[in-house]
Amino acid sequence: MLMKYILDLTVKQSECISPKHVLLRLTADTPLPDMLPGQFVEVRVDGSETTFLRRPISINYVDKEKNELWLMVAMIGDGTRRLGELKVGDTINCVLPLGKGFTMPKKPVERILLVGGGVGVAPLLYMGAEMKKVGIEPTFLLGARTHADLLELDLFRQYGRVFVTTEDGSEGEKGFVTNHSVLQKEHFDRIATCGPKPMMVAVAHYARQADIECEASLENMMACGLGACLCCVEKTTKGNLCVCKEGPVFNVKQLLWQI
């Protein structure tokens, strides 16, 4: 298990990647600790009178050469809007790395499908980048409501094949990710998914029908990140488990989803 750290990180770059999302590139005076795809960070929000708890944010990417940690922030409340307003040179306090990540493939011949929706695509970029380092090209299947909601497509294309669905048909195939034709045309050995729960349940259902191992990264509210506050509990085949500590990544066979 990786060590956990409380670090003050400096904003190196803040980029609006959509009207609702900001990409923060953070750095530190010392080398950043090792982090795994699927793990997350608890970020303290300063300057907000309504935000008392840290905000959990998936690790989007780690650039060891530049000593950068990337966080994709979806601005949906006062706390995350405050994070989206950070400027270059500002400092934010983070607890990292937290949780258990995705199972990384060990065989170069494995065909891995990474399925993401909305801001849930964030951890899949880092996973794809780490897979490419060991000679495995993943297939990305990314869904969104419209073309404007698709995030980091050019970056994903650097690490593997990218297929897209949009609900309005403005890019890629029209419909949901589980309707994409690639699922009928190709076989995959394993699936990893992150995004809205209805999407992940549908992906889990597809995986069960096709007899494919599948992992899902849950997005339960995680206030402490250490398994102390119990607000992120998920019912599983092993009882009630804290998503922040035992997850956020679970094999879907452990989850009591109706699939």
C-alpha positions as CSV (number, residue, x, y, z in Angstrom):
1,M,0.0,0.0,0.0
2,L,1.3,3.4,-0.9
3,M,2.1,6.0,1.8
4,K,-0.3,8.9,2.2
5,Y,0.8,12.5,2.3
6,I,-0.6,15.9,3.2
7,L,1.0,18.3,0.8
8,D,0.7,22.0,-0.2
9,L,0.7,21.9,-4.0
10,T,1.2,25.0,-6.3
11,V,-1.0,25.7,-9.3
12,K,1.3,25.6,-12.3
13,Q,-1.5,26.0,-14.9
14,S,-5.3,26.3,-14.8
15,E,-7.1,25.6,-18.1
16,C,-10.8,25.8,-18.9
17,I,-11.4,22.6,-21.0
18,S,-15.1,23.1,-21.2
19,P,-17.6,25.6,-19.8
20,K,-18.0,23.4,-16.7
21,H,-14.6,21.9,-16.3
22,V,-11.1,23.2,-15.3
23,L,-7.9,21.2,-15.6
24,L,-5.4,22.1,-12.8
25,R,-1.8,21.2,-13.2
26,L,-0.2,21.1,-9.8
27,T,3.4,20.8,-8.7
28,A,5.5,20.6,-5.6
29,D,9.0,21.7,-4.4
30,T,9.8,18.0,-3.8
31,P,9.2,15.0,-6.0
32,L,5.5,13.9,-6.0
33,P,4.8,10.5,-4.4
34,D,3.9,7.5,-6.5
35,M,0.3,7.3,-7.5
36,L,-1.8,4.6,-9.2
37,P,-4.5,4.9,-11.8
38,G,-7.9,5.0,-10.2
39,Q,-6.6,6.6,-6.9
40,F,-7.9,10.0,-5.8
41,V,-6.9,13.2,-3.9
42,E,-8.8,15.0,-1.1
43,V,-8.5,18.7,-1.7
44,R,-9.1,21.3,0.9
45,V,-11.2,24.2,-0.2
46,D,-10.2,27.6,1.2
47,G,-12.2,30.8,1.1
48,S,-15.6,29.2,1.0
49,E,-18.1,29.9,3.8
50,T,-20.3,26.9,2.8
51,T,-17.6,24.3,2.1
52,F,-16.3,22.6,5.3
53,L,-15.2,19.2,3.9
54,R,-12.4,18.3,1.5
55,R,-13.4,17.5,-2.1
56,P,-12.4,14.1,-3.6
57,I,-11.0,14.4,-7.1
58,S,-9.7,11.6,-9.3
59,I,-6.1,11.7,-10.4
60,N,-6.3,12.6,-14.1
61,Y,-2.6,12.3,-14.9
62,V,0.9,12.3,-13.4
63,D,3.8,13.7,-15.3
64,K,6.9,12.5,-13.3
65,E,9.3,14.4,-15.6
66,K,7.6,17.7,-15.0
67,N,6.7,16.7,-11.4
68,E,3.0,17.5,-12.2
69,L,-0.3,16.2,-10.9
70,W,-3.3,16.9,-13.0
71,L,-6.8,17.2,-11.5
72,M,-9.9,17.6,-13.6
73,V,-12.4,19.7,-11.6
74,A,-16.2,19.7,-12.5
75,M,-17.6,23.0,-11.2
76,I,-20.9,21.9,-9.8
77,G,-21.0,23.6,-6.4
78,D,-19.5,26.4,-4.4
79,G,-16.5,24.3,-3.3
80,T,-15.5,23.1,-6.8
81,R,-16.2,26.5,-8.3
82,R,-13.7,27.9,-5.8
83,L,-11.2,25.3,-7.1
84,G,-11.9,26.3,-10.6
85,E,-11.1,30.0,-9.8
86,L,-7.6,29.2,-8.6
87,K,-4.8,31.1,-10.4
88,V,-1.2,30.2,-11.3
89,G,0.9,30.4,-8.2
90,D,-2.0,29.7,-5.8
91,T,-1.5,26.9,-3.2
92,I,-3.9,24.1,-2.4
93,N,-3.6,21.5,0.4
94,C,-4.1,17.9,-0.7
95,V,-4.2,14.5,0.9
96,L,-2.8,11.9,-1.5
97,P,-2.8,9.3,-2.9
98,L,-6.0,7.7,-1.5
99,G,-8.0,4.6,-2.2
100,K,-7.4,1.5,-4.3
101,G,-7.0,1.9,-8.0
102,F,-7.6,-0.2,-11.1
103,T,-6.0,-3.6,-11.7
104,M,-3.3,-3.0,-14.2
105,P,-2.9,-5.5,-17.0
106,K,0.1,-7.8,-16.8
107,K,-0.1,-9.5,-20.2
108,P,0.7,-7.4,-23.3
109,V,-1.8,-9.5,-25.3
110,E,-4.8,-8.5,-23.1
111,R,-7.4,-6.4,-24.9
112,I,-8.6,-3.8,-22.4
113,L,-11.6,-1.5,-22.8
114,L,-11.8,1.7,-20.8
115,V,-15.3,3.2,-20.7
116,G,-15.9,6.7,-19.3
117,G,-18.7,9.2,-19.1
118,G,-18.7,12.9,-18.2
119,V,-16.0,13.8,-15.7
120,G,-15.6,10.0,-15.1
121,V,-13.2,9.9,-18.0
122,A,-10.5,11.6,-15.8
123,P,-8.9,8.5,-14.2
124,L,-8.9,6.6,-17.5
125,L,-6.4,9.0,-19.1
126,Y,-3.7,8.1,-16.5
127,M,-4.6,4.4,-16.7
128,G,-4.2,4.5,-20.5
129,A,-0.9,6.3,-20.2
130,E,0.5,3.8,-17.8
131,M,-0.7,0.9,-20.0
132,K,1.1,2.3,-23.0
133,K,4.3,2.5,-21.0
134,V,4.3,-1.3,-20.8
135,G,3.4,-1.8,-24.4
136,I,-0.4,-2.2,-24.1
137,E,-2.7,-0.1,-26.3
138,P,-6.1,0.3,-24.6
139,T,-9.4,1.0,-26.4
140,F,-11.3,4.0,-25.0
141,L,-15.1,4.3,-25.3
142,L,-16.1,7.7,-24.1
143,G,-19.6,9.1,-23.8
144,A,-21.2,12.5,-23.3
145,R,-24.4,14.4,-23.8
146,T,-23.1,16.6,-26.6
147,H,-19.8,17.3,-28.5
148,A,-19.1,20.2,-26.1
149,D,-19.1,17.8,-23.1
150,L,-16.4,15.5,-24.5
151,L,-13.1,16.0,-22.5
152,E,-9.4,15.6,-23.4
153,L,-10.1,13.6,-26.6
154,D,-6.8,14.6,-28.2
155,L,-4.9,13.4,-25.1
156,F,-6.7,10.1,-25.1
157,R,-5.8,9.5,-28.7
158,Q,-2.1,9.7,-27.7
159,Y,-2.5,6.4,-25.8
160,G,-5.0,4.3,-27.6
161,R,-7.9,4.0,-30.0
162,V,-10.8,6.3,-29.1
163,F,-14.5,5.6,-29.8
164,V,-17.2,8.2,-28.9
165,T,-20.9,8.3,-28.3
166,T,-23.0,11.4,-27.7
167,E,-26.7,11.4,-26.8
168,D,-27.5,14.0,-29.4
169,G,-25.3,12.5,-32.1
170,S,-23.2,15.6,-32.4
171,E,-20.0,13.5,-32.4
172,G,-19.4,9.8,-32.8
173,E,-22.3,7.4,-32.7
174,K,-25.6,8.6,-31.3
175,G,-26.7,7.0,-28.1
176,F,-25.1,5.6,-24.9
177,V,-21.7,3.9,-24.6
178,T,-23.3,0.5,-24.4
179,N,-24.9,1.0,-27.7
180,H,-21.7,1.6,-29.6
181,S,-21.0,-0.8,-32.5
182,V,-17.5,-1.6,-31.3
183,L,-19.0,-3.7,-28.6
184,Q,-20.6,-5.9,-31.2
185,K,-17.6,-6.0,-33.5
186,E,-14.8,-6.7,-31.1
187,H,-13.9,-8.9,-28.1
188,F,-12.3,-7.5,-24.9
189,D,-10.7,-9.4,-22.1
190,R,-11.3,-6.8,-19.4
191,I,-13.2,-3.6,-18.9
192,A,-12.6,-0.7,-16.5
193,T,-15.3,2.0,-16.2
194,C,-15.9,5.3,-14.4
195,G,-18.8,7.8,-14.8
196,P,-22.4,8.2,-13.8
197,K,-23.8,5.3,-12.0
198,P,-26.5,4.4,-14.6
199,M,-23.8,4.2,-17.2
200,M,-21.6,2.0,-15.1
201,V,-24.5,-0.3,-14.2
202,A,-25.2,-0.6,-18.0
203,V,-21.5,-1.4,-18.7
204,A,-21.5,-4.0,-15.8
205,H,-24.6,-5.6,-17.4
206,Y,-22.9,-5.8,-20.7
207,A,-19.8,-7.3,-19.1
208,R,-21.8,-9.9,-17.3
209,Q,-23.7,-10.9,-20.5
210,A,-20.4,-11.1,-22.4
211,D,-18.6,-12.9,-19.6
212,I,-15.9,-10.2,-19.3
213,E,-14.2,-9.2,-16.0
214,C,-15.2,-5.6,-15.2
215,E,-14.1,-3.0,-12.6
216,A,-16.0,0.2,-11.8
217,S,-14.7,3.3,-10.0
218,L,-17.5,4.5,-7.8
219,E,-18.3,8.2,-7.2
220,N,-19.9,8.1,-3.8
221,M,-19.4,11.2,-1.7
222,M,-16.1,10.7,0.1
223,A,-15.7,13.4,2.8
224,C,-12.6,12.1,4.7
225,G,-11.0,9.7,2.3
226,L,-9.8,7.5,5.1
227,G,-12.8,5.4,6.0
228,A,-13.6,7.3,9.2
229,C,-16.8,9.3,8.4
230,L,-18.7,6.4,6.9
231,C,-20.6,8.7,4.4
232,C,-19.4,6.8,1.4
233,V,-20.5,3.3,2.4
234,E,-21.5,0.9,-0.4
235,K,-23.4,-2.4,0.1
236,T,-21.3,-5.3,-1.3
237,T,-21.1,-9.0,-1.2
238,K,-18.6,-8.5,1.7
239,G,-20.9,-6.3,3.6
240,N,-20.9,-2.5,3.9
241,L,-17.6,-1.1,2.7
242,C,-16.2,2.4,2.7
243,V,-15.6,3.3,-1.0
244,C,-12.8,5.7,-0.1
245,K,-10.8,3.0,1.6
246,E,-11.8,-0.3,0.0
247,G,-12.3,1.3,-3.3
248,P,-13.1,3.5,-5.2
249,V,-12.5,0.7,-7.7
250,F,-14.4,-2.5,-7.2
251,N,-15.0,-5.6,-9.3
252,V,-18.6,-5.3,-10.3
253,K,-19.2,-8.9,-9.0
254,Q,-18.8,-7.4,-5.5
255,L,-21.5,-4.8,-6.0
256,L,-25.1,-5.4,-5.3
257,W,-26.3,-3.9,-8.5
258,Q,-29.2,-5.3,-10.4
259,I,-27.3,-6.4,-13.5
